[in-house]
Amino acid sequence: MCVISLVEDGVYPSKKTLKQMESLNSDGGSIAWLNKNGTKSYRKGIKAKEVHNLINKKLIPEGVETAIIHFRIASIGGVKKKLCHPFEISSKVDMNLEIDNTTKDLLFHNGTWSEYADELVEYLKKQKAPVTIPRGDYSDSRIMAYLAHKIGHKGMAKLVKGWNKVAILTSNGIVKYGKNWCEVKNNECSNNYFVPTKMTTWGGYNNAFTSNNVNYNYKTDSYTTGVTKYRREKNLIKTDAYSDMIGYLDIEEEAEMNILLDRYDITEEEIADMLGDGTSIYDLERRLECEEALLLQENISIEDQVRYMDKSDTTWTKA
């Protein structure tokens, strides 16, 4: 699912908050910042500790007030440092792990854009001449950056529907797209699933904190999702099990779950199992679509649909 945290007034998340973000989004952290001269710099594929060190040893001493922090859960593209955010908005969308003083805008994404391949194909079909496309590994977020360069930030944002959120670091500050951003300790974030809140318990020695979807145990110094906890205990608790599994969903997420229940032959228990890795409820439709396609023997791979993703083929020619 990922999480984005925006810094627009020089107030950065604490080390504790960074670690909480990382605990649920552990496939790579990053930070990009706006330099005094209007250029941008970034480091990606790093840990929360490294993000914190950059903030305290470089950004705060240099008076940097505008930055974007991101922690990734890999969905499309797999777990690779170079597929961590941000992505440079350009025709090549280079996947450098660190850059200083670039003039390119930088894109961060929270969500899963299932239609990215279809939209890219549609864009390429409309071109009257062969178009150079980026080389290497692909993800939905990297395609966003490519299309943002080709059709503009707003044009790209109109194509990205659903629950997705996008933040772009520009020379004039941060531009964000998508609904339901939330405030977490003076920083605007794309979600707050990582935030622990105190839990009232009986017995006196629990020493645990819980939020809508995460439990933090100070005895073991570890986090577990509510679904993971359920899956560990489901053999002990048989009644009202589905309530334990999905009880952490908010009203909008429950509405999304009901849509999935109506649209697909699936139970709440099966949805909870799929959410067990920390994935958002909003990311499940693509997975269910793929499973349905397999059942119908219509599982054409994305690679077959967009052959231009082959490293050896860097242009698209209309048939």
PEGISUL-V341987 format. One record per backbone hydrogen bond with DSSP energy under -1.0 kcal/mol. NH is the residue of the N-H (numbers start at 1). CO is the residue of the C=O. Records with the same first field share a line. If there is no record, write none. Layout:
NH=CO  CO
//
This chain:
3=71
5=69
6=188
7=67
10=65
18=14
19=15
20=16
21=17
22=18
23=19
27=72
29=46
30=70
31=43
32=68
33=41
34=66
35=39
38=35
40=102
41=33
42=99
43=31
44=97
45=29
46=29
51=47
52=48
53=49
54=50
55=51
56=52
57=53
58=54
59=54
60=55
62=58
63=60
64=59
67=7
68=32
69=5
70=30
71=3
72=28
80=78
83=80
84=81
87=107
89=105
90=88
99=42
102=40
106=169
107=87
108=167
110=165
111=1
114=112
116=113
119=115
120=116
121=117
122=118
123=119
124=120
125=121
126=122
127=124
133=314
143=139
144=140
145=141
146=142
147=143
148=144
149=145
150=146
151=147
152=148
156=152
157=153
158=154
159=156
160=156
161=159
165=110
166=177
167=108
168=175
169=106
170=173
173=170
175=168
177=166
182=189
184=187
187=184
189=182
190=4
195=192
197=210
209=216
210=197
211=214
215=224
216=209
217=222
218=207
221=217
222=217
224=215
229=225
230=226
231=227
232=228
233=229
234=230
236=233
237=233
244=240
245=241
246=242
247=243
249=246
254=250
255=251
256=252
257=253
258=254
259=255
260=256
261=257
262=258
263=259
264=260
266=264
271=267
272=268
273=269
274=270
275=271
276=273
278=275
283=280
284=281
288=284
289=285
290=286
291=287
292=288
293=289
294=290
295=291
296=292
297=294
298=293
300=298
305=301
306=302
309=306
310=307
313=310
316=131
//
